[in-house]
Amino acid sequence: MIAPRTVNEIIETARIEEVVEDFVTLKRRGSNLVGLCPFHNEKTPSFNVSPSKNIFKCFGCGRGGNAVQFVMEHENFTFPEALRFLAKKYSIEIEEDKPSEEQRAAQLEEESFYILNQFAREFFQKQLFETVPGKTIGLSYFKERGFLEKTIRKFELGFSPAQRDAFTKRALEAQYKIESLKQLGLTTKYDTDFFKNRVIFPIHGLTGKPIAFAGRALSTADKRTPKYINSPESPIYHKSKVLYGLYFARQEIRRQDNCYMVEGYTDVISLHQHGIENVVASSGTSLTPEQIKAVKRYSANITVLYDGDPAGVKAALRGLDLILEEGMNVRLVMLPDNQDPDSYIREVGATEFEDFLKKNAEDFILFKTRILQSDAGSDPIQRSLLVRDVVSSISRIADPIKRSIYVQECSQLLQMEETLLVREINKHIQERLRQKARERPTGQEIETDFRNLREQNEKEVTGGKHEAQQIGLRSPDEYQERDLIRILVCHGHKEVEIEVEDGQEVFSLAEYIFQNIEDIRDNFDHPVYRKILDMYEEAFISGEVLSHQDLLMDEEIEVRNTVMEMLTTPYEYSDWDKNDLPLQTQKHPEENYMEDSFSAIMRLKLKKIKGRIRENQKIIEKVREEGDPTQLEIHVKIHMELLKMRNHITDQFKNVII
């Protein structure tokens, strides 16, 4: 486990512009840097890097964070992996904290699984290259497929002999535990080898380690024997999250800004050998959201290559709607009859193969419409089913402009009015939203808290109800609360000089704010803002001052997103000095934080007191109607005190109009 002090050193040392420039071309724009976002497809730069704040933010797709989070997003790394990546870049020696016994045991177990799979990979490779059955059966098969030895070694292909327990016996001799062999699916419950008499395709994780295996049978004598078998799910292999070949393809996918999706292992290997390396395989299974997101980290474009089998294509089309839901662009290519990517590229060569893909790649929605339309013919029932199928796919596209273009195109192809298609699309969208609402776990959506809070405020405070409805806030005081939290997040770590009895004393701005909101801190309505205040308070108790980098590493996504929104803006301040128009009335906005914090505190206090005045007035009316003179006297006195407090604030803060 990486020591906290090392984590802090990495975060403080890593410069966001230096890290991002390893992957994205950036250009200077004012005090920031801009470039094309690596997380979504765009033509106009909306990806911003702020060297002064040491963060990035894309105003197109919304992703943002510090250098660690950029590496995690871009490289699909875990938090520790991203830290180690940056530590290596900046030559920082990683200090490890001694983990607990449980943590150490879990870590050792996971490492042992990787080591065991590495042992299995070496065993299968040795069988392929150094044994007679391996050479005559396994190596001959690969060479018949046209694979060169360097390709075989690159993908670490292997061979498992026909003996019932050849590998298991070797692993036990090497002191590996039978329980671990079974957990990884290398050994069956009968203590025999899972892979027997098969060529082996190791499946690699994104770090290049073998996490599982696939085996292809070479004998066709027993028709009940499946052609391919895969390792079962294990602690280090989750099939729904893995795409075969992604480890070898990710750099080229990013460079080409496109990912070719094929079905089989040999298709991937053959295309790689011919120089087309931006290719992965779904391994004959339906695509999952996790697999699509894995590709999306490198490109927003997927081109699916299908064998020339219309029946198989129509069945597979149903699974591609998931890609549209992820906001990706999908194109399809139908290969000639009786051809798959492996056979076709070997027949025509790489140049002609790529030319074929470019000429025949067709947009998914239009491809689907054309294929289904040819089947439906003039049958009205089949045509109605076709329309519903196409409409369902279009409705999954989040971008309204793209949806509109597809509606126009499909309207012409289907010879239907656009308004009818739009109406049906809206029905699908509304139904999915209702379905998501039904599936939402109770109490886990913070938006529910906001909505309940707003309703409560509207019932209790009549004046606040009108204001909240007019500006669409979750609570009547959200503007003022947000403004104060924004100043705290952006400038809380900065030092300010405050006049005290003995002269002047230096405080952090966060400390100054806290001292001045003690009387209203418990009245913050917004749950995320309250959470941020609590984090600052915990830091004060420990004698520390939080920075925005600390907040960006918080485990709660609502906190991280709120902080990113407050730290970033798609706009730049004008450079007044260059235009000979310096501000005469106040400091530059980035330097005016002391005055801004005083203003924000006063505005929030005034808002809270006005709310309490309204509440107290309602109580006065109620006790007057009930004829309770004692309570009436008490609340009239409270009213007078509240008015004094209000007037005291307005005396300090002259530009507030009551």
Secondary structure by P-SEA (a helix, b strand, c coil): cccaaaaaaaaaaccaaaaaaacbbbbbccccccccccccccccccbbbbccccccccccccccccaaaaaaaaacccaaaaaaaaaaaabbbbbbccccaaaaaaaaaaaaaaaaaaaaaaaaaaaacccccccccaaaaaaaacccaaaaaaaccccccccccaaaaaaaaacccaaaaaaacccccccccccccbbbbbbbccccccccbbbbbccccccccccbbbbccccccccccccccccccaaaaaaacbbbbbccaaaaaaaaaaccccbbbcccccccaaaaaaaaacccbbbbbbcccaaaaaaacccaaaaaaabbbbbbbbccccccaaaaaaaccaaaaaaaaaaccccaaaaaaaaaaaaacccaaaaaaaaaaaaaaaaacccaaaaaaaaaaaaaaacccaaaaaaaaaaaaaaaaaaaaaaccccccaaaaaaaaaaaaaaccaaaaaaaaaacccccaaaaaaaaaaaaaacccbbbbbbccccbbbbcaaaaaaaaacccccccccaaaaaaaaaaaaaaaacccccaaaaaacccaaaaaaaaaaaccccccccccccccccccccccccaaaaaaaaaaaaaaaaaaaaaaaaaaaaaaaaaaaccaaaaaaaaaaaaaaaaaaaaaaaacccccc
